[in-house]
């Protein structure tokens, strides 16, 4: 929760003179208990409802279950990975 609070606080400070409409978080959810995870998800949901683009990088299943739009990194042979999700079609 501390890292989420810091990210939100820094985002708010950085956006005083500039409009910031996106926030990307890399992990930090795996150590949260159910109540703290729920609070974090509600906070991210309220930011999304305000029009913010929220990107979360995580392996936590509860996040995968709650976030409808996702891009997944899927391992394939030879140490390579592919992206799956909206906007990830190969051309």
N, C-alpha and C positions, 0 to 999 in steps of 0.2 A: 504494500500500500504506500510505503514511503516513496518508492520510485515512481509510482503513478502520480502521487501528489506533487513530486518534484517536476515531473514532465509537464503536468498541467500548469503548475505555477510558472515554470520557465516559458511555456508557450504563451501564457497570458502576458508576462512581462515583455516578451519579444514582440508581441503584437500591439503594443501601445501606439506605435507610430505606423505600423504596417498591419494590414489585415491578413491574418493567418487562418486558413480554412482547412488545414489538414494536420493530423497528428499521427505519428507512427511509433508504436511501442514494440520493443523486442523483448519478449519473455517477461519474467517477473511475476507470473501468475501461478507457477507450479508450487510455491510455498504457501499460498493463501489457503486458509480454511474456507468452508462453504459460505459462511456469513461474509467474510471479507471479499471473496470472489464475487458474490452476489452484489455487494456494494460497488465494487469496481465495474462490473458489467452494467449496473444501473447508471453509473456516472458516464460511462462510454456511450450508452444508449441515449442519455439526455443530450450529450454533445452532438451525437448524430442527428437527433431531432432538431437541433439548432442549425443544421446545415453543414456541420463539420464532416470532413472525410476522415475516418478513423481506420488506420491500418494496424493490425495486430499480428505479430509473428509469435507463434506459440505451438507447443505440442500437447497442451492440456485439452483433454477430451471434452470437458464441460464447455470450453470456449467454442470448440468445433461444433458442438451440439446447439449452441445458442446463436451463433453468427451465421446467418443464412447465405450471404454472398461471400465466397471465399475462393482464393487461388491456392491450390495445393502443390507442393513440390513432391513429385513421385519419383523414387529411385528407379532407374532402369539399368540394364547391363553395362559393364565396363566402367563403373564409377560415375556414370552420367545420371542426370535427373531431367525430368520434363515437368513443365507447368501445366496444370489442369484447372480450368475454371473460365469465367467470363472474360473474353478478350484475349484468350491464349491459344487461338487456333494457329496451326502451322500453315504457312503459305508455300 
